[in-house]
Amino acid sequence: MNGQGKQNNQKLKAYLVYKYLMENSDENHCISVENIAAYLLESMGIMAERRSVYKDIHEINKVLYALKYDLTIDEVENNIEECSDKNWRAIVYDGSKKGYYVKHRFYDINEEYDMNDIRTIVSCIYSSKFITESKAKEYVNIITKTLVSEAQSEEIKHDVFLSDRGKTTNKKVFENVQAINNAMKIVSGKNKHSPEKISFKYISSTFKGNTIERRHGERYIVNPFKLIINDGNYYLLGVEDKKKKAAARTFRVDRMREIKLTGIPREHADCFSNTDWATYTMQNFGMYNGETSTVELQFITPLLDTVIDKFGRNIYYHEIDSNHFSIQVKVAITNQFFGWLCSFGKKAKIISPPSVKNKFIEFLDNIKSKY
């Protein structure tokens, strides 16, 4: 293999060795020098002797050690000579398996707290309703392939079930978020910008599974103030301009279409001048847990979107008549659930089972007794 140093791709060899080991090795998947050399030749057209691969791994370890401890290469050489602890190596050799693997990463899957960190990130992505299913998978692939090996990536993804309950199909959610942020931003100097109003169309769900534009396609004019993420959804908190009276409202970002910046200065800042956002979100967005039961609930038709937001589409919806529909869904039978139901007043009611109806009546009686 004389002259291999003259190959154009030789300068990339160390990087490719590191990338290959990062993606394919861990303590349970060690890779021999012969396999590394075969990968370089078959996939990249680079011929490599065993000694050159050993040297690449040694140099990679030195660079990673320098980056980890903020040292120069000369300082690394001195430290390594004096270091009796061999755990400084990021890439180590396992004699029993006759191969190399990456032992130290940004996150080490073998340390329980780090494994949970990555699983938490993956779970957050999967649970975000404003991220489409295809985008969620794409983001998870980027994260896991960057931080762990392919085998570990598959292990993590296998541990998490991807449910599309209530997930958006709007692929322009992040474009909407960018447009809203552009409208709300404050910039001084040459490119001065003050918050401005936005206009958009807003959509609703139908029983046929498609969507329609609210107000027959009339554009909403809104003063945007805050983007809020709650229960996996992105919301815009703003004050809508109406003919009679301005009204504070929340809008689902994934239901907004054709957002435009109006160039008209934002108004009604006094509505939120003293707002405690943590308290606001706690008071306006609720979650609950507890013992579950399958119940049948009835709502008026205009509440269809609200119910879909809460329970998703993959449950049984029945259109009773032009004004009412019912659902069958498993819910937590708690005071929080009853409180959520009370928020609709006469617009919603429990149809069955009798046991849950009786608990709801008892809940109401307890409240009534306080007065």
C-alpha positions as CSV (number, residue, x, y, z in Angstrom):
1,M,0.0,0.0,0.0
2,N,2.9,2.3,-0.8
3,G,2.0,5.8,-1.7
4,Q,-1.3,5.8,0.1
5,G,-0.3,9.1,1.8
6,K,-0.7,10.8,-1.6
7,Q,-4.4,10.0,-1.9
8,N,-6.5,13.1,-1.8
9,N,-8.9,11.8,0.9
10,Q,-6.1,10.8,3.3
11,K,-6.5,14.2,5.2
12,L,-10.1,13.2,5.9
13,K,-9.2,9.7,7.3
14,A,-9.0,10.6,11.0
15,Y,-12.3,12.4,10.9
16,L,-14.0,9.5,9.1
17,V,-12.6,7.0,11.6
18,Y,-14.0,9.1,14.4
19,K,-17.4,9.5,12.7
20,Y,-17.6,5.8,12.0
21,L,-16.9,4.8,15.6
22,M,-19.3,7.4,16.9
23,E,-22.1,6.1,14.8
24,N,-21.5,2.3,15.1
25,S,-19.6,1.6,18.3
26,D,-20.4,1.4,22.0
27,E,-19.4,-1.0,24.8
28,N,-21.5,-3.7,23.4
29,H,-20.5,-3.1,19.8
30,C,-16.7,-3.0,19.4
31,I,-15.1,-2.6,16.0
32,S,-11.8,-4.2,14.9
33,V,-9.1,-2.3,13.1
34,E,-9.6,-4.6,10.1
35,N,-13.3,-3.6,9.9
36,I,-12.4,0.1,10.2
37,A,-9.9,-0.2,7.4
38,A,-12.5,-2.1,5.3
39,Y,-15.1,0.7,5.8
40,L,-12.6,3.3,4.7
41,L,-11.7,1.4,1.6
42,E,-15.2,0.2,0.6
43,S,-17.2,3.2,1.5
44,M,-14.7,6.0,1.0
45,G,-12.0,4.6,-1.3
46,I,-9.3,5.2,1.2
47,M,-6.6,2.6,1.8
48,A,-5.4,2.4,5.4
49,E,-2.8,0.3,7.1
50,R,-3.4,-1.0,10.6
51,R,-0.7,1.2,12.0
52,S,-2.3,4.3,10.5
53,V,-5.6,3.5,12.0
54,Y,-4.0,3.1,15.5
55,K,-2.3,6.4,15.0
56,D,-5.6,8.1,13.9
57,I,-7.3,6.8,17.1
58,H,-4.4,8.1,19.2
59,E,-4.6,11.5,17.6
60,I,-8.4,11.6,18.0
61,N,-8.0,10.9,21.7
62,K,-5.5,13.7,22.1
63,V,-7.7,16.2,20.3
64,L,-10.8,15.2,22.3
65,Y,-8.8,15.4,25.6
66,A,-7.6,18.9,24.6
67,L,-11.1,20.1,23.9
68,K,-12.5,18.6,27.1
69,Y,-9.9,20.3,29.3
70,D,-9.3,23.3,27.2
71,L,-5.6,22.5,26.7
72,T,-3.1,22.9,23.8
73,I,-1.8,19.8,22.0
74,D,1.6,20.3,23.7
75,E,-0.1,20.4,27.1
76,V,-2.0,17.3,26.2
77,E,1.3,15.5,25.3
78,N,2.7,16.4,28.7
79,N,-0.4,15.4,30.6
80,I,-0.7,12.1,28.9
81,E,2.9,11.2,29.6
82,E,2.2,11.9,33.3
83,C,-1.2,10.4,33.4
84,S,-1.5,6.9,34.9
85,D,-5.3,6.9,34.6
86,K,-6.2,5.5,31.2
87,N,-9.9,6.6,31.5
88,W,-8.9,9.9,29.7
89,R,-9.3,8.1,26.4
90,A,-12.6,8.8,24.6
91,I,-12.0,5.8,22.3
92,V,-10.8,2.7,24.0
93,Y,-9.8,-0.9,23.1
94,D,-11.6,-3.9,24.5
95,G,-9.2,-6.8,24.6
96,S,-11.9,-9.4,25.2
97,K,-13.9,-8.2,22.1
98,K,-10.8,-7.3,20.1
99,G,-12.1,-4.0,19.0
100,Y,-12.5,-0.3,19.7
101,Y,-15.5,1.7,20.9
102,V,-16.4,5.2,21.9
103,K,-16.5,5.3,25.7
104,H,-16.9,9.0,26.4
105,R,-19.4,11.0,24.5
106,F,-21.3,14.3,25.0
107,Y,-23.8,12.0,26.7
108,D,-22.9,8.5,27.9
109,I,-25.8,6.1,27.5
110,N,-24.4,3.8,30.1
111,E,-24.8,6.4,32.8
112,E,-28.4,6.3,33.9
113,Y,-28.9,10.1,34.3
114,D,-27.5,10.8,30.8
115,M,-29.7,8.1,29.3
116,N,-32.7,9.6,30.9
117,D,-31.7,13.0,29.6
118,I,-31.7,11.8,26.0
119,R,-34.9,9.9,26.5
120,T,-36.5,13.0,28.0
121,I,-35.5,15.1,24.9
122,V,-36.9,12.4,22.6
123,S,-40.1,12.2,24.6
124,C,-40.6,16.0,24.5
125,I,-40.2,16.0,20.7
126,Y,-42.7,13.1,20.3
127,S,-45.2,14.7,22.6
128,S,-45.2,18.0,20.9
129,K,-48.5,18.2,19.0
130,F,-47.3,21.2,17.0
131,I,-44.5,19.1,15.4
132,T,-45.7,16.9,12.5
133,E,-45.0,13.1,12.8
134,S,-42.5,13.2,10.0
135,K,-40.6,16.2,11.5
136,A,-40.6,14.5,15.0
137,K,-38.9,11.5,13.5
138,E,-36.4,13.6,11.6
139,Y,-35.5,15.6,14.8
140,V,-35.1,12.5,16.9
141,N,-32.8,11.0,14.2
142,I,-30.6,14.1,14.2
143,I,-30.3,14.1,18.0
144,T,-29.7,10.4,18.6
145,K,-27.3,10.0,15.8
146,T,-25.3,13.0,17.1
147,L,-25.1,11.8,20.7
148,V,-25.2,8.0,20.7
149,S,-24.4,5.1,18.5
150,E,-26.9,3.7,16.0
151,A,-27.7,0.7,18.2
152,Q,-28.3,2.9,21.2
153,S,-30.4,5.2,19.0
154,E,-32.6,2.3,18.1
155,E,-32.8,1.3,21.7
156,I,-34.0,4.8,22.7
157,K,-36.5,5.1,19.9
158,H,-37.8,1.6,20.7
159,D,-38.5,2.7,24.3
160,V,-40.8,5.6,23.1
161,F,-44.1,5.1,21.5
162,L,-44.9,7.7,18.9
163,S,-48.6,8.6,19.1
164,D,-50.2,11.0,16.6
165,R,-53.1,11.8,18.9
166,G,-54.0,15.4,18.2
167,K,-50.8,15.9,16.2
168,T,-50.9,18.7,13.7
169,T,-50.7,18.1,10.0
170,N,-49.7,21.7,9.3
171,K,-46.1,21.6,8.0
172,K,-45.8,25.4,8.3
173,V,-46.1,25.7,12.1
174,F,-42.5,27.0,12.5
175,E,-43.0,29.4,9.6
176,N,-46.0,30.7,11.5
177,V,-43.9,31.0,14.7
178,Q,-41.2,32.9,12.8
179,A,-43.7,35.3,11.3
180,I,-45.3,36.0,14.7
181,N,-41.9,36.5,16.3
182,N,-41.0,38.9,13.5
183,A,-44.2,40.9,14.3
184,M,-43.4,41.1,18.0
185,K,-39.7,41.8,17.9
186,I,-38.3,45.2,19.0
187,V,-35.2,46.3,17.1
188,S,-33.4,49.6,17.6
189,G,-30.8,51.3,15.4
190,K,-30.6,51.2,11.6
191,N,-33.1,48.3,11.2
192,K,-35.5,49.7,13.8
193,H,-38.7,47.7,14.3
194,S,-41.6,48.1,16.7
195,P,-44.2,45.4,17.4
196,E,-47.0,45.4,14.9
197,K,-50.4,43.7,14.3
198,I,-50.8,40.6,12.2
199,S,-53.6,39.3,10.1
200,F,-54.4,35.6,9.3
201,K,-57.1,33.2,8.5
202,Y,-58.2,30.7,11.1
203,I,-59.4,27.1,10.5
204,S,-61.9,24.8,12.2
205,S,-62.3,21.0,12.1
206,T,-65.4,19.2,10.6
207,F,-66.9,15.8,11.2
208,K,-65.7,14.8,7.8
209,G,-62.1,15.1,8.9
210,N,-61.2,18.1,6.8
211,T,-61.0,21.8,7.8
212,I,-62.9,25.0,6.9
213,E,-62.0,28.6,7.3
214,R,-63.8,30.4,10.2
215,R,-65.8,33.5,9.5
216,H,-66.1,32.4,5.9
217,G,-62.5,33.2,5.3
218,E,-62.5,36.7,6.8
219,R,-59.0,37.6,8.1
220,Y,-58.5,38.1,11.9
221,I,-56.6,41.2,12.9
222,V,-54.7,40.5,16.1
223,N,-52.1,42.3,18.3
224,P,-49.6,39.6,19.2
225,F,-48.1,39.5,22.7
226,K,-46.9,36.1,23.7
227,L,-46.2,32.6,22.3
228,I,-47.0,29.9,24.8
229,I,-46.4,26.1,24.6
230,N,-48.9,24.1,26.7
231,D,-49.9,20.4,26.6
232,G,-47.9,19.9,23.4
233,N,-49.5,22.8,21.5
234,Y,-48.3,26.2,20.4
235,Y,-50.6,29.1,21.3
236,L,-50.5,32.8,20.5
237,L,-51.8,35.1,23.1
238,G,-53.1,38.3,21.6
239,V,-55.8,41.0,21.6
240,E,-58.1,40.8,18.7
241,D,-59.3,44.0,17.1
242,K,-63.1,43.9,16.9
243,K,-65.6,46.5,15.7
244,K,-67.2,46.9,19.1
245,K,-64.5,45.9,21.7
246,A,-61.0,44.6,21.7
247,A,-60.8,41.1,23.3
248,A,-57.9,39.0,24.6
249,R,-57.7,35.6,23.1
250,T,-55.5,32.5,22.6
251,F,-55.1,31.1,19.1
252,R,-53.7,27.7,18.1
253,V,-50.6,28.5,15.9
254,D,-51.1,25.4,13.8
255,R,-54.6,26.5,12.9
256,M,-53.4,29.9,11.6
257,R,-53.0,30.3,7.8
258,E,-51.6,33.0,5.6
259,I,-50.1,35.1,8.4
260,K,-49.2,38.6,7.2
261,L,-47.5,41.5,9.0
262,T,-49.8,44.6,8.7
263,G,-47.3,47.3,9.4
264,I,-49.8,48.8,11.8
265,P,-48.3,49.4,15.3
266,R,-49.5,47.0,18.0
267,E,-52.0,48.3,20.5
268,H,-53.6,47.2,23.9
269,A,-50.2,46.6,25.6
270,D,-51.9,47.7,28.9
271,C,-53.9,44.4,28.8
272,F,-50.7,42.5,29.7
273,S,-48.5,45.1,31.3
274,N,-48.6,43.5,34.8
275,T,-49.2,39.9,33.7
276,D,-47.5,37.1,35.7
277,W,-47.1,34.6,32.8
278,A,-46.6,31.6,35.1
279,T,-49.8,32.3,36.9
280,Y,-51.6,33.1,33.7
281,T,-50.8,29.8,32.0
282,M,-51.6,27.9,35.2
283,Q,-55.0,29.5,35.4
284,N,-55.8,29.2,31.7
285,F,-54.4,25.8,30.8
286,G,-55.1,22.7,33.0
287,M,-53.8,19.2,33.2
288,Y,-55.0,16.3,35.4
289,N,-54.2,12.7,36.4
290,G,-56.1,10.0,38.3
291,E,-58.2,6.8,38.1
292,T,-59.6,6.4,34.7
293,S,-63.0,5.4,33.3
294,T,-64.6,5.3,29.9
295,V,-67.3,7.9,29.7
296,E,-69.8,9.2,27.1
297,L,-70.0,13.0,27.0
298,Q,-72.2,15.3,25.0
299,F,-71.3,18.8,23.7
300,I,-72.7,21.4,21.5
301,T,-71.3,21.4,17.9
302,P,-69.2,24.6,18.2
303,L,-67.1,22.9,20.9
304,L,-65.8,20.3,18.4
305,D,-62.3,21.9,18.1
306,T,-62.0,22.3,21.8
307,V,-62.8,18.6,22.4
308,I,-60.4,17.5,19.6
309,D,-57.7,19.6,21.2
310,K,-58.2,17.8,24.5
311,F,-58.7,14.2,23.3
312,G,-57.5,14.0,19.7
313,R,-59.2,12.5,16.7
314,N,-58.7,8.8,17.4
315,I,-61.8,8.4,19.6
316,Y,-65.4,7.8,18.7
317,Y,-67.3,10.9,17.7
318,H,-71.0,10.7,17.0
319,E,-73.0,13.5,15.5
320,I,-76.3,13.5,17.4
321,D,-78.0,16.3,15.4
322,S,-77.0,19.6,13.8
323,N,-76.4,21.1,17.2
324,H,-74.9,18.3,19.3
325,F,-72.3,15.5,19.2
326,S,-71.1,12.9,21.7
327,I,-67.8,11.2,22.3
328,Q,-66.7,8.0,24.2
329,V,-63.4,8.5,25.8
330,K,-61.3,7.3,28.7
331,V,-60.7,10.1,31.2
332,A,-59.3,10.6,34.7
333,I,-62.3,10.9,37.1
334,T,-61.0,13.7,39.2
335,N,-62.2,17.1,40.5
336,Q,-60.0,18.7,37.8
337,F,-61.9,16.8,35.1
338,F,-65.3,17.8,36.6
339,G,-64.0,21.4,36.8
340,W,-63.0,21.3,33.2
341,L,-66.5,20.0,32.3
342,C,-68.2,22.7,34.4
343,S,-66.3,25.4,32.4
344,F,-68.8,24.6,29.5
345,G,-71.9,25.1,31.7
346,K,-75.0,23.8,29.9
347,K,-73.0,23.2,26.7
348,A,-71.8,19.8,27.9
349,K,-73.0,16.9,30.0
350,I,-72.2,13.4,31.1
351,I,-74.4,10.8,29.4
352,S,-72.9,7.6,30.9
353,P,-71.9,5.7,33.0
354,P,-74.3,6.4,35.9
355,S,-71.5,6.0,38.5
356,V,-69.6,8.9,36.9
357,K,-72.8,11.0,36.6
358,N,-73.4,10.4,40.3
359,K,-69.9,11.4,41.2
360,F,-70.3,14.6,39.2
361,I,-73.6,15.4,41.0
362,E,-71.8,14.8,44.3
363,F,-69.1,17.1,43.2
364,L,-71.6,19.8,42.3
365,D,-73.5,19.3,45.6
366,N,-70.3,19.7,47.6
367,I,-69.6,23.0,45.8
368,K,-73.2,24.1,46.3
369,S,-73.0,23.4,50.0
370,K,-70.2,26.0,50.4
371,Y,-72.8,28.6,49.5
